[in-house]
Amino acid sequence: MKGGFDLANQLEEPRYERLATYDGFEVRRYAPTIEARVKTAGLGSNSSSAGFQRIARYIFGGNKERVSIAMTAPVQQWGGEGDGWMSFTMPSSFSLESLPEPMDAGVFLLACEERVVAVLSFSGRYHAKKSARLSETLQGLVVKEGLDAVAAPILAVYDGPMTLPFRRRNEILLPVNWPPEP
């Protein structure tokens, strides 16, 4: 299993197993996680900032127990214009029952089952057009390899805005059926 803690940033990442490597992408099985999610107005920078701030308030003590929760990576975003979501994965030391209740009624805590995703990694800045273009690229690669996507693509952002663009790590995650049908 990969994931765990990123030693450079000391941020916990979801654990996963690499199932296959293809030309241009890989397929991973992620372990079950718990996410804090908020609805956003889409994938643009304004909605991303507002969603990030709401979840950040929750983890930095904006909860009914006033407990700080460690930041993790990546921040995930999905959906379209006017209808998007953002999530932070909660540290693995928490269960759904042990997480403090959010004070913001728009922050939802959800247990997420194991999932299998095709992953396209990229560096640099991300924005809605670039994310859409790379999502289309990944969808084409997945079809070419005979895999079936089962949900919309997800943008996973690992580094903060102060990280130099060439050092930023981002991924497009596309949930797929696994194993592929013959």
Long-range contacts (C-beta under 8 A, 24 or more apart in sequence): 1-31, 3-30, 3-31, 6-73, 6-158, 9-73, 9-159, 11-70, 11-71, 11-72, 11-73, 12-70, 12-72, 12-73, 12-89, 12-91, 12-92, 13-72, 13-73, 13-74, 13-89, 13-158, 14-72, 14-89, 15-92, 19-116, 19-178, 22-141, 22-145, 23-141, 24-120, 24-137, 24-138, 24-141, 25-118, 25-119, 25-120, 25-138, 25-141, 25-142, 26-118, 26-119, 27-116, 27-117, 27-118, 27-119, 27-147, 27-176, 27-178, 28-116, 28-117, 28-119, 29-114, 29-115, 29-116, 29-178, 30-114, 30-115, 30-116, 30-117, 31-114, 32-111, 32-112, 32-113, 32-114, 33-89, 33-90, 33-92, 33-111, 33-112, 34-89, 34-90, 34-94, 34-95, 34-96, 34-99, 34-109, 34-110, 34-111, 34-112, 35-76, 35-87, 35-88, 35-89, 35-90, 35-109, 35-110, 35-112, 36-87, 36-88, 36-90, 36-99, 36-102, 36-107, 36-108, 36-109, 37-85, 37-86, 37-87, 37-107, 37-108, 37-109, 37-110, 38-85, 38-86, 38-87, 38-104, 38-106, 38-107, 38-108, 39-84, 39-85, 39-106, 40-77, 40-79, 40-84, 40-85, 40-86, 41-81, 41-82, 41-84, 42-79, 42-80, 42-81, 42-82, 42-83, 42-84, 42-128, 43-77, 43-78, 43-79, 43-80, 43-81, 43-84, 43-128, 43-131, 43-155, 44-81, 44-127, 44-128, 45-127, 47-84, 48-77, 48-86, 51-77, 51-84, 51-85, 51-86, 52-86, 54-104, 54-106, 54-107, 55-86, 55-87, 55-88, 55-107, 57-104, 58-102, 58-103, 58-104, 58-107, 59-88, 62-102, 62-103, 62-104, 63-100, 63-101, 63-102, 63-103, 64-100, 64-101, 64-102, 64-103, 65-100, 65-101, 66-100, 67-100, 69-94, 69-99, 69-100, 73-158, 73-159, 74-156, 74-157, 74-158, 74-170, 74-171, 75-156, 75-157, 76-154, 76-155, 76-156, 76-157, 76-173, 77-154, 77-155, 77-157, 78-152, 78-153, 78-154, 78-155, 79-152, 81-128, 115-175, 116-175, 116-176, 116-177, 116-178, 117-154, 117-173, 117-174, 117-175, 117-176, 118-142, 118-147, 118-149, 118-173, 118-174, 118-176, 119-171, 119-172, 119-173, 119-174, 120-171, 120-172, 120-174, 121-169, 121-170, 121-171, 122-170, 122-171, 122-172, 123-165, 123-166, 123-167, 123-168, 123-169, 123-170, 124-165, 124-166, 124-168, 124-170, 125-165, 125-168, 126-155, 126-157, 126-168, 126-170, 131-155, 131-172, 134-172, 135-172, 135-174, 138-172, 138-174, 139-174, 142-174, 142-176, 145-180, 146-180, 146-181, 147-176, 147-177, 147-178, 147-180, 148-176, 148-177, 148-180, 148-181, 149-174, 149-175, 149-176, 150-175, 150-176, 150-177, 151-175
